[in-house]
Amino acid sequence: METTAPVLARQPTLRTERLALRPLVPGDAPAVQALAGDREVAYNTLHIPHPYPEDAAAKWIGTLAVAYDCGEAVVFGLALREGGALVGTCGLTLDLAHARGEIGYWVGRPYWGRGLATEAAHATIEYAFTRLGVRRVHAHHYTRNSASGAVLRKLGMKHEGTLRAHILKWGVFEDIEVYGVLRDEWGSHRDTEAQR
Ligand SMILES: CC(C)(COP(=O)(O)OP(=O)(O)OC[C@H]1O[C@@H](n2cnc3c(N)ncnc32)[C@H](O)[C@@H]1OP(=O)(O)O)[C@@H](O)C(=O)NCCC(=O)NCCS
């Protein structure tokens, strides 16, 4: 029988020095609601609405298993290994027909500036290249969002260009910066890091 949906193994939990990247569960909804409800988080992301509707987190979490099973997206909750607090999310929107994924992430404001987004995104890219058969990971951020640009450069992603007035966000046409990394380049970036 022919199937159109790619078959992925069960979504794993990835562990880094400080984080467990794990599937989100319904019990995470209050933490997601509180952190993603922050205006600064919404302002810098594409899809998070503001004000954040009361049941938005629970509804969103409820869509993730199907998106994963269909090979459309994989989203990880970022839980501190020490204490277990949920601090953000990191994920990939997949286009497996083209062996590529777009990475996206947010971290709750109380946890900014500790390197957590970079740590989570690093593990997510490694996962994409080694376990999902992805050959290209790309990302974009609003030009005004310098912190996200810093994360992408720390990951060794290449700046590929600027798309002018590409997104209409809260009444403003925003420029965005596009970054990408290919699987072969990722190998050498990781090796350089390991030698440091
Ligand atoms: C962007 C975001 C994910 C960064 O999370 P984080 O855990 O603080 O990121 P890290 O600590 O790994 O790295 C942040 C880097 O940005 C730098 N940075 C922070 N604010 C900055 C600013 N205003 N200008 C320039 N660089 C800035 C930090 O110094 C750090 O770089 P460094 O390690 O070289 O010093 C977080 O701010 C966030 O969730 N913002 C709202 C949502 C969002 O922007 N998501 C990304 C959409 S593309």
The ligand as an SDF file (V2000), in Angstrom:
LIG
                    3D

 48 50  0  0  0  0  0  0  0  0999 V2000
   15.5690   35.3900   20.6950 C   0  0  0  0  0  0  0  0  0  0  0  0
   15.5320   34.5150   21.9280 C   0  0  0  0  0  0  0  0  0  0  0  0
   14.9910   33.1460   21.5670 C   0  0  0  0  0  0  0  0  0  0  0  0
   16.9340   34.3790   22.5050 C   0  0  0  0  0  0  0  0  0  0  0  0
   16.8800   33.4890   23.6020 O   0  0  0  0  0  0  0  0  0  0  0  0
   18.1070   33.3860   24.6230 P   0  0  0  0  0  0  0  0  0  0  0  0
   17.9740   32.1050   25.3640 O   0  0  0  0  0  0  0  0  0  0  0  0
   18.1970   34.6480   25.4150 O   0  0  0  0  0  0  0  0  0  0  0  0
   19.3160   33.3090   23.5810 O   0  0  0  0  0  0  0  0  0  0  0  0
   20.8520   33.0330   23.8730 P   0  0  0  0  0  0  0  0  0  0  0  0
   21.1300   33.4190   25.3060 O   0  0  0  0  0  0  0  0  0  0  0  0
   21.1730   31.6620   23.4240 O   0  0  0  0  0  0  0  0  0  0  0  0
   21.5650   34.0560   22.8680 O   0  0  0  0  0  0  0  0  0  0  0  0
   21.1050   35.3800   22.7780 C   0  0  0  0  0  0  0  0  0  0  0  0
   22.1890   36.2120   22.1220 C   0  0  0  0  0  0  0  0  0  0  0  0
   21.6010   37.4390   21.7160 O   0  0  0  0  0  0  0  0  0  0  0  0
   22.3550   38.4970   22.2350 C   0  0  0  0  0  0  0  0  0  0  0  0
   21.4340   39.6040   22.4150 N   0  0  0  0  0  0  0  0  0  0  0  0
   20.4500   39.7250   23.3160 C   0  0  0  0  0  0  0  0  0  0  0  0
   19.8070   40.8980   23.1340 N   0  0  0  0  0  0  0  0  0  0  0  0
   20.4030   41.5140   22.0890 C   0  0  0  0  0  0  0  0  0  0  0  0
   20.2010   42.7380   21.4280 C   0  0  0  0  0  0  0  0  0  0  0  0
   19.2260   43.5640   21.7890 N   0  0  0  0  0  0  0  0  0  0  0  0
   21.0310   43.0450   20.4050 N   0  0  0  0  0  0  0  0  0  0  0  0
   22.0060   42.1990   20.0050 C   0  0  0  0  0  0  0  0  0  0  0  0
   22.2330   41.0140   20.5900 N   0  0  0  0  0  0  0  0  0  0  0  0
   21.4440   40.6730   21.6200 C   0  0  0  0  0  0  0  0  0  0  0  0
   22.9090   37.9670   23.5220 C   0  0  0  0  0  0  0  0  0  0  0  0
   23.9990   38.7420   23.9480 O   0  0  0  0  0  0  0  0  0  0  0  0
   23.2980   36.5580   23.0780 C   0  0  0  0  0  0  0  0  0  0  0  0
   24.4800   36.5510   22.3140 O   0  0  0  0  0  0  0  0  0  0  0  0
   25.9240   36.2580   22.9970 P   0  0  0  0  0  0  0  0  0  0  0  0
   25.8310   34.8980   23.6270 O   0  0  0  0  0  0  0  0  0  0  0  0
   26.8520   36.3030   21.8280 O   0  0  0  0  0  0  0  0  0  0  0  0
   26.1390   37.3300   24.0020 O   0  0  0  0  0  0  0  0  0  0  0  0
   14.6130   35.1350   23.0430 C   0  0  0  0  0  0  0  0  0  0  0  0
   15.0290   36.4620   23.2560 O   0  0  0  0  0  0  0  0  0  0  0  0
   13.1600   35.1140   22.6570 C   0  0  0  0  0  0  0  0  0  0  0  0
   12.4840   34.1060   22.8490 O   0  0  0  0  0  0  0  0  0  0  0  0
   12.6600   36.2280   22.1290 N   0  0  0  0  0  0  0  0  0  0  0  0
   11.2510   36.3330   21.7470 C   0  0  0  0  0  0  0  0  0  0  0  0
   10.8420   35.3330   20.6700 C   0  0  0  0  0  0  0  0  0  0  0  0
   11.8170   35.3070   19.5160 C   0  0  0  0  0  0  0  0  0  0  0  0
   12.4180   36.3050   19.1760 O   0  0  0  0  0  0  0  0  0  0  0  0
   11.9400   34.1370   18.9110 N   0  0  0  0  0  0  0  0  0  0  0  0
   12.7540   34.0030   17.7190 C   0  0  0  0  0  0  0  0  0  0  0  0
   11.9630   34.3580   16.5120 C   0  0  0  0  0  0  0  0  0  0  0  0
   12.9790   34.3760   15.0480 S   0  0  0  0  0  0  0  0  0  0  0  0
  1  2  1  0
  2  3  1  0
  2  4  1  0
  2 36  1  0
  4  5  1  0
  5  6  1  0
  6  7  2  0
  6  8  1  0
  6  9  1  0
  9 10  1  0
 10 11  2  0
 10 12  1  0
 10 13  1  0
 13 14  1  0
 14 15  1  0
 15 16  1  0
 15 30  1  0
 16 17  1  0
 17 18  1  0
 17 28  1  0
 18 19  1  0
 18 27  1  0
 19 20  2  0
 20 21  1  0
 21 22  1  0
 21 27  2  0
 22 23  1  0
 22 24  2  0
 24 25  1  0
 25 26  2  0
 26 27  1  0
 28 29  1  0
 28 30  1  0
 30 31  1  0
 31 32  1  0
 32 33  2  0
 32 34  1  0
 32 35  1  0
 36 37  1  0
 36 38  1  0
 38 39  2  0
 38 40  1  0
 40 41  1  0
 41 42  1  0
 42 43  1  0
 43 44  2  0
 43 45  1  0
 45 46  1  0
 46 47  1  0
 47 48  1  0
M  END
$$$$
